[in-house]
Each structure stands twice: as structure tokens, then as C-alpha cells.
Amino acid sequence: MAMFEDLKQGLNEVEAFLAGQQEGYKVTVPSHVDVKNIRKGLNLTQARFSNLFGFSLDAVKHWEGGRRTPEASARAFLTVIAKNPKAVIAALNPPRKVAAAKRRFTSKVNRTT
């Protein structure tokens, strides 16, 4: 629930900025991200998740095991992955991998929207 509130606050700040009510805005990065839930929601192994999104396998294992917490930049990136994995894959991977990933994640994304 805290993640939702963080995202909601960030969106409100962006709206205020776009409406000219605020000079600049500060992005609110979630204080906690459930890496395991994100990965499992995409039906990926730890190794595949780390390779696909550029994390070290050790980092993913430590995050999921609770031994380490992702830094703010990683939490922001993980939030984007959770919301739109296809966009991240398109930005980070060659076109042939993107086509395969779109097919894989389309059914998952369509079921959650």
C-alpha cells in the first residue's frame, strides 16, 4: 500500500508541475519494492530477470532474500519494470529480443489491465 501512496503522491506533483502550479517537482521513489513479486509476475527465473534487465544475479538474490535493499535508482527502475516491462525491454535490448518479449508479456499485461 505504501508503494501506491508514493506513486500517487508523485503523480500529483507531476500534475501540479504540468498545470503550472509548481516550479519543478521531485519524484517520489518508493521506499520498498517487492522484487520477487515483480519477477514472479513476469514469470521469470532470477537468472533470466537479471539478464533481461541488467541486474547482477547476486543483487537479485540478495534483494529477494532481504539481505540488501535496492538503492533508490534501482527501486525507481524496478517500479518502471513492474508497470511497463515491454518498454524497458525495448529500450535495453536488440529488436529481435523485443519482438520475442512482447509476445511473452502481452498476455500477462492484458490480464492485469
N, C-alpha and C positions, 0 to 999 in steps of 0.2 A: 504494500500500500504506500509506503514511503516513496518508492520509485515513481509511482503515479503522481503523487503530490509534487515531487521535484520536477517532473516533466510538465505538469500543469502550470507550475509557477514560471518555468522557463518560457512556455508558450505565451503566457500573459505578458511577460516582459517584452517578448518579440512583438506582440500585437501593439503594445504601447509605443514601442520604438517606431514601428511602421506607420502608426497613426500620428506621429509627430509629437506625442505626449511625453516622450522621454528621449534625452540625448544619449544615444548608445544604450547598450544593455549588457548584462553579464549573464552568460549561460550558466545554468544551474546543472551541475553534473551530479547524477545520482550518487548517494553515499554508499550504496550497496547494489551489486548486480549479481544475479544468480547465474553464474557461468554454466554450471551443469544443466540447469533448466533450459538455457538458450541453446546449448549444444544438443541436448536430447530432443528439443523441439524441432531441430533441423535434421534429426535422425543421423547424426554424425558421430564417429568414434572420436576420442580425444586426439588421436594422431591426425585424422582427416581434418578435423576442426582447426587444429593448429596449422597444418599445411595450407589449408584453403584461405585462412585469414591472416597468416603471417605471425602467429604467436609461436613461442617455443613450446614444445611439448611439456617440458618441465614446468613452465609457468602455468599452463592449463591444469596440470595435475595438482600443483600447489594451490591454485585458486579454488579448485573444486574440493580439495581436501581441507580447506580452511587454514592452511599453514601460511598463506600470504593473501594479501588483498590487492586487487589490481589498482595501479596508480590512476589518478583522475583521467588522464588521457586514454588509458585502456578502458576505463569504465564508460567514457563517452563513446569510444569506438564500439564497444560491446553493445551499448544501447542502440547504436545505428544498425549493427548486425541483427539485433533482435527485431527491429522494426522493418528493415528492408535488406535482407541478405543478398538479394539479387543485385541491388545497386552496388553493394560493396564488392561483390564478385566481379561485376562488370568493370569496376574501377581498378581492380587489382590483378585481373587475370587476362590472358590472351583470349581473343574472340571464340576460339573453339571450345575452351573450357566454360565460357559464359553460356554458350548455347546449351551445353550439357547440364549446367547448373540450373538454368531457367526451367528446363523440363523437369528437373528433380524437385525444385522448390515451388513450382506453380501450384501443384495440388495442395501442398501444405499451406501456402499463403491464402489460397482461395477458401480453404476450410476455416481459416481463422478470421476472415473478413466478412 
